[in-house]
Amino acid sequence: MIYSLLNYFQFFSWYLGDSQMIIEDAFTLSLNSSLPMFLAIFLIHFFYYPKIKKDHALVISFPPIIFLFFTNLGFFISTLNLYFLKLYDVPEFLNILRSYEIGLLLIISSLIIFIISINTFNDIDENPIPTSSTTQIISRSIYGYTRNPMYLAILILQVGIGMSLSMIHIIFFTIFTYMVLKYYVILPEEKYLEKKFRAKYLIYKKMVRRWL
């Protein structure tokens, strides 16, 4: 993963800068960034995702891994088309989504949401990892406004990264991140919590929206 991140840094230092690079070298650098990241994502899931089903929601994977996969996939598809396949051009009107300042603001906002969410878990000694056992329903702090603030932060973060790095595909792949989070993380979590806490969770679910 470190190798991938170093190549990502080198790629975007060129991509967002004024220096020049031949297309073949840019494409090779993009592959050296994205392909090792896919391998790292697979290995993390394979070695750390619980093999034994116990008292936890049956989510498809760790949410940060889902975020990394689709962010990386968006970058991979973008550079594959831009430097190799050249099948299509991104419409110029979408350039409005290329904004370092707005992207940075979104990234900072997402990190603030993450920090508040994690601190809320820590305050009551609860584990935020969805593959761990849930012992209580959290309805205080930010969880009084949204049931899934960390997943909301993930979506905001991905859009922010796409905007700040001027990668429209990363922004568009937020749609896939949203779909996987909703159907393969959030819904299994809700099923698990409804089964475990019954009326208590149903009341909370009725009072607080899933997103906003």
C-alpha positions in Angstrom: 0.0 0.0 0.0 2.9 2.4 0.8 4.3 1.7 -2.7 0.9 2.6 -4.2 0.6 5.8 -2.2 4.0 6.9 -3.2 3.1 6.4 -6.9 -0.2 8.2 -6.3 1.7 11.2 -4.9 4.1 11.2 -7.8 1.3 10.9 -10.3 -0.8 13.8 -8.9 2.3 16.0 -8.4 2.6 15.8 -12.1 -1.1 15.7 -13.0 -1.9 18.8 -11.0 1.4 20.6 -11.7 3.1 22.2 -14.6 5.7 19.6 -15.5 5.4 17.4 -18.6 5.4 13.6 -19.0 4.9 11.4 -22.0 1.6 9.5 -22.2 3.2 6.0 -21.8 5.0 7.1 -18.6 1.9 8.6 -17.2 -0.1 5.5 -17.9 2.6 3.3 -16.4 2.7 5.5 -13.3 -1.1 5.3 -13.0 -1.0 1.5 -13.1 1.8 1.4 -10.5 -0.6 3.5 -8.3 -3.9 1.6 -8.8 -3.0 -2.0 -9.3 -1.0 -2.4 -6.0 -3.8 -0.7 -4.2 -6.3 -3.3 -5.5 -3.9 -6.0 -4.2 -3.7 -4.3 -0.8 -7.5 -4.0 -0.6 -7.9 -7.7 -1.4 -5.3 -8.8 1.2 -6.7 -6.6 3.9 -10.2 -8.0 3.4 -8.9 -11.6 3.1 -6.8 -11.6 6.2 -8.8 -9.3 8.5 -12.5 -9.9 7.7 -13.9 -12.4 10.2 -14.2 -15.9 8.8 -16.5 -17.1 11.6 -20.0 -15.7 11.8 -20.7 -14.5 15.3 -22.7 -11.7 17.0 -22.3 -9.0 14.3 -23.9 -7.6 11.2 -23.1 -9.7 8.0 -21.6 -6.8 6.0 -19.8 -7.4 2.8 -16.5 -5.8 3.9 -15.1 -3.0 6.0 -16.6 0.3 4.9 -13.2 2.0 4.5 -12.2 -0.8 2.2 -15.3 -0.3 0.1 -14.4 3.4 -0.1 -10.8 2.7 -1.1 -11.9 0.2 -3.8 -14.3 2.5 -5.6 -12.0 5.5 -5.3 -9.2 3.5 -6.7 -11.4 2.0 -9.4 -12.6 5.5 -10.4 -8.9 6.5 -10.8 -8.1 3.3 -12.7 -11.0 3.7 -15.2 -10.2 7.4 -15.7 -6.5 6.9 -16.5 -7.2 3.7 -18.5 -9.5 5.7 -20.8 -7.4 8.9 -20.8 -4.1 7.3 -21.6 -4.8 4.0 -23.3 -8.4 3.2 -24.5 -9.4 6.8 -25.4 -13.0 5.8 -25.9 -14.6 9.0 -24.7 -14.0 12.5 -23.4 -15.5 13.8 -20.2 -18.0 16.6 -21.1 -16.6 20.0 -20.5 -19.6 21.1 -18.5 -18.5 18.7 -15.8 -15.4 20.8 -15.2 -17.5 22.6 -12.7 -16.8 19.6 -10.4 -13.1 20.2 -10.6 -12.4 22.5 -7.7 -9.5 22.1 -5.2 -11.0 24.6 -2.8 -14.5 23.0 -2.6 -12.9 19.6 -2.6 -10.7 20.5 0.3 -13.7 21.9 2.2 -15.6 18.6 1.7 -12.6 16.6 2.9 -12.3 18.7 6.0 -16.0 18.4 6.7 -15.9 14.6 6.3 -13.0 14.3 8.7 -14.9 16.4 11.3 -17.9 14.1 11.0 -15.5 11.1 11.4 -13.9 12.5 14.5 -17.3 13.4 16.1 -18.6 9.9 15.3 -15.6 8.0 16.6 -15.5 10.1 19.7 -19.2 9.3 20.3 -18.3 5.6 20.1 -15.3 6.0 22.4 -17.3 7.9 25.0 -19.4 4.8 25.7 -16.7 2.3 25.0 -18.3 0.9 21.9 -16.5 -0.5 18.9 -17.4 1.3 15.6 -16.2 -1.6 13.4 -19.4 -3.2 11.9 -17.9 -6.7 12.2 -17.8 -6.3 16.0 -20.7 -7.0 18.4 -23.0 -4.1 19.1 -23.9 -3.8 22.8 -26.1 -0.7 22.7 -28.0 1.7 20.4 -26.2 5.1 20.1 -28.7 8.0 19.7 -26.7 10.8 21.2 -24.5 13.5 19.6 -24.4 13.3 15.8 -26.3 10.0 15.9 -29.4 12.0 16.9 -29.4 13.6 13.4 -28.3 10.7 11.2 -28.0 7.0 11.8 -25.0 6.6 9.6 -22.7 9.6 10.0 -19.5 7.7 9.2 -20.9 6.3 6.0 -22.1 9.8 5.1 -18.6 11.1 5.7 -17.2 8.4 3.4 -19.4 9.6 0.5 -18.5 13.3 1.2 -14.8 12.3 1.4 -14.8 10.5 -1.9 -16.5 13.5 -3.7 -14.1 15.8 -2.0 -11.1 13.8 -3.2 -12.4 13.6 -6.7 -13.0 17.4 -6.8 -9.7 18.3 -5.3 -7.7 16.0 -7.5 -9.7 17.0 -10.6 -10.8 13.4 -11.2 -14.4 13.3 -12.3 -14.6 9.5 -12.4 -13.8 9.3 -8.7 -16.8 11.6 -8.0 -19.1 9.4 -10.2 -17.9 6.2 -8.6 -19.3 7.6 -5.3 -22.6 6.3 -6.7 -21.3 2.8 -6.5 -19.8 3.4 -3.0 -23.3 4.6 -2.0 -25.0 1.5 -3.4 -22.7 -1.0 -1.8 -22.8 0.8 1.5 -26.6 0.9 1.4 -27.4 -2.6 0.3 -24.4 -4.6 1.6 -23.5 -2.7 4.8 -26.3 -0.6 6.1 -29.2 -2.9 5.4 -27.4 -5.9 7.0 -26.6 -3.7 10.0 -30.2 -2.7 10.3 -31.4 -6.3 10.1 -28.9 -7.3 12.8 -29.9 -4.4 15.1 -33.6 -5.0 14.6 -33.2 -8.6 15.5 -31.0 -7.9 18.6 -32.7 -4.8 20.0 -36.2 -5.1 18.5 -38.5 -2.2 19.6 -35.7 -0.1 21.0 -34.0 0.1 17.6 -37.2 0.4 15.7 -38.1 3.5 17.7 -34.7 5.0 17.0 -35.0 4.1 13.4 -38.3 5.8 13.2 -37.0 9.0 14.9 -33.7 9.4 13.0 -33.2 9.3 9.3 -30.8 6.9 7.6 -28.7 9.7 6.0 -30.0 13.2 6.8 
